[in-house]
């Protein structure tokens, strides 16, 4: 998987506009500078880990959505189609896939705790 600043920038802009936030409103909510947001949305500047978490929270999305990561490539399935609980879905996965998701979730939780403190 390759980090594509342009793709992530357009994804951030699309998600922000879907929530009907102007750049100014979004910057006020997140504390991200307007110049920084404009550069991120144009693909000139990358999204830092801290700004990733801030944007995820402001837009109420997960990292995969914001980064436009197709989890079906990683997990071999479309995880959004099942009506099972998270625990049930994890138990039904191969150990490698389950560990990948659990490690990703723990990493995200650690980052969110750092931002909250």
N, C-alpha and C positions, 0 to 999 in steps of 0.2 A: 504494500500500500504506500502510495506516495503522497506527501503533503502538497496540496495544490492551493496556494493562497488565493488565486482568482476564484476557484470553485467555492471555497469557504466564504470568501467575501460576498459573492453573489447569493449564497445561501443565507448569510446573516442579513443581507439587505432584504431578501424576499421574506424571511421570517419576521423581520422588524415591520415591514410594510403590511404583512398579513395581520399583524396586531394593531395596525393603523397608528404606529408611533412615527413621528417625524424624527429626523436625526437629532434635532435639538432636544426633544422630549426624551429620547432614548439616552442621550448623553447625560441629561439631568438625572435620570433614574439610576444610571450605572456608575456615574463618575468618570466615564471614559471621555477624553477630550474630543471635541468635534473634529479636529484635524486628524486625530488618530483613527476615529471611526470612519471618516471618509477614505483614508488610506487603506484601512482593512477592507472596506466594502469594494474598493477598486482593485484589490489584489496587490497593492504596492507594498503593504506591510502585513506581516504575519500576525496571527492571533496568539498572544501569550497564554500560558496556562491559566493565569489569574483572570485575564479577560474572558477566556473561554468559560470559566465557572460563573463569572458575573453575567455574561450574556445568556448562558443556559438558564440561570435563575430568573432574569428579567423576562425572557421569552417563554418560560415554562416548557423547555424542551430538554431532551437528553443530548449528550455529546454526539452520539451517532447521527441524530437529526441535524444538528448544527454543522457538523463536519461532513455531512452527506456520505456517511459510511453505510454501505449496503451490508447489513448483518447477515443476509442470506448467503453471501460469499464466504463469510467467516464460519457461520454455523451450519451451513448446508441446508437451511430451511428458512421459511419466512416466519419469524417468531411472532408477528402480529396477528396471525390468523387463528391461533388456538385460543380457546376460552378457558384454558387450564390456569390454575394458580401458578405463581412464579416457582414455588417449591416443586409442584408437580412437573412443570416443564423442565426444571433443572434435573430432577431425578431421572427423567426420560432421555437425557442427553448422554453422549459419550463422555467419559471422564475428562478427556482433553478439552472438549468444548465447555463442559461445566466449569472446569478450573479456570479457563480463560475468562469466562463471564464473572465468576466470583472474584478473581484477582482484579479485573477491571472495575467492578463495583466497589471493592475495598479501596482501590486507588482513588476513585472519585469521592468516596466518603472522607478519606484522609484529606484530600484537597479542599473539600467543602468545610471541614472542621477548621482548617487553617484559615480560611477566608472569614469564618465566623468569629474567630478570636482576635 
